[in-house]
């Protein structure tokens, strides 16, 4: 259930409960007080909902900032490692050496059979 639906359900329940106490025969002052109480309760519920969303967003931002810090440290570590371990250019692939060795052995085998 989404947070907005929960708040709507709670606010409707509170309005229904307050409607039981509403007396239509009373004067205008009691009606305005009743309406003020209903609006204050609904406003209070929405304020708490907004505060909870802000708190969740703050936690998400902290986690995101921590991930960014870890990522930046990883990049710095990779830069340091690239300085410490120089890359060898022109390095021969070991598979090519293995293929050449196999070809030489096949050539020697064929020569020995003649």
C-alpha positions as CSV (number, residue, x, y, z in Angstrom):
1,X,0.0,0.0,0.0
2,X,1.4,3.4,-0.9
3,X,2.0,6.0,1.7
4,X,-0.4,8.5,0.0
5,X,-3.3,5.9,0.1
6,X,-2.6,5.2,3.8
7,X,-2.8,8.9,4.7
8,X,-6.0,9.3,2.7
9,X,-7.6,6.3,4.5
10,X,-6.5,7.6,7.9
11,X,-7.8,11.1,7.2
12,X,-11.2,9.8,6.0
13,X,-11.5,7.7,9.1
14,X,-10.7,10.7,11.3
15,X,-13.3,12.8,9.4
16,X,-15.9,10.1,9.8
17,X,-15.2,9.8,13.6
18,X,-15.5,13.6,13.9
19,X,-18.7,13.5,11.9
20,X,-20.3,11.4,14.6
21,X,-19.7,14.2,17.0
22,X,-21.1,16.9,14.6
23,X,-24.4,18.4,15.8
24,X,-26.2,20.2,13.0
25,X,-28.5,21.9,15.5
26,X,-25.7,23.8,17.1
27,X,-24.8,27.4,16.4
28,X,-22.3,28.7,13.7
29,X,-19.4,28.9,16.2
30,X,-19.4,25.2,17.0
31,X,-19.6,24.4,13.3
32,X,-16.6,26.5,12.5
33,X,-14.7,25.0,15.4
34,X,-15.6,21.5,14.2
35,X,-14.4,22.4,10.6
36,X,-11.2,23.9,12.1
37,X,-10.5,20.7,14.0
38,X,-11.1,18.6,10.9
39,X,-8.8,20.8,8.8
40,X,-6.1,20.8,11.5
41,X,-6.1,17.0,11.8
42,X,-5.8,16.6,8.0
43,X,-3.1,19.3,7.9
44,X,-1.2,17.6,10.7
45,X,-1.3,14.2,8.9
46,X,0.1,15.8,5.7
47,X,2.8,17.6,7.6
48,X,3.9,14.3,9.2
49,X,3.9,12.7,5.8
50,X,6.0,15.4,4.2
51,X,8.5,15.2,7.2
52,X,8.8,11.5,6.7
53,X,9.5,11.9,2.9
54,X,12.1,14.5,3.7
55,X,13.8,12.2,6.2
56,X,13.8,9.4,3.7
57,X,15.3,11.6,1.0
58,X,18.0,12.7,3.5
59,X,19.0,9.1,4.2
60,X,19.0,8.4,0.4
61,X,21.3,11.4,-0.2
62,X,23.7,10.3,2.5
63,X,23.9,6.8,1.0
64,X,24.4,8.3,-2.4
65,X,27.2,10.6,-1.1
66,X,28.9,7.6,0.5
67,X,28.8,5.7,-2.8
68,X,30.2,8.6,-4.6
69,X,33.0,8.9,-2.0
70,X,33.8,5.1,-2.4
71,X,33.8,5.5,-6.2
72,X,36.2,8.5,-6.1
73,X,38.5,6.6,-3.7
74,X,38.5,3.6,-6.1
75,X,39.4,5.9,-9.1
76,X,42.3,7.4,-7.1
77,X,43.4,3.9,-6.2
78,X,43.3,2.8,-9.8
79,X,45.4,5.9,-10.8
80,X,48.0,5.1,-8.2
81,X,48.1,1.5,-9.3
82,X,48.6,2.5,-12.9
83,X,51.6,4.6,-11.8
84,X,53.1,1.7,-9.8
85,X,52.5,-1.0,-12.3
86,X,53.6,0.3,-15.7
87,X,51.8,-1.2,-18.7
88,X,54.0,-3.1,-21.1
89,X,53.3,-2.1,-24.7
90,X,54.0,-4.6,-27.4
91,X,53.6,-7.6,-25.1
92,X,53.1,-10.8,-27.1
93,X,49.9,-12.8,-26.5
94,X,50.7,-16.2,-25.0
95,X,48.2,-17.9,-27.3
96,X,50.2,-16.8,-30.3
97,X,53.3,-18.3,-28.7
98,X,51.5,-21.6,-28.0
99,X,50.2,-21.8,-31.6
100,X,53.7,-21.2,-33.0
101,X,55.1,-23.9,-30.7
102,X,52.4,-26.4,-31.8
103,X,53.2,-25.6,-35.5
104,X,56.9,-26.1,-34.9
105,X,56.2,-29.5,-33.2
106,X,53.9,-30.5,-36.1
107,X,56.7,-29.5,-38.5
108,X,59.3,-31.5,-36.6
109,X,56.9,-34.5,-36.4
110,X,56.3,-34.5,-40.2
111,X,60.1,-34.2,-40.8
112,X,60.8,-37.1,-38.6
113,X,58.3,-39.3,-40.4
114,X,59.9,-38.9,-43.8
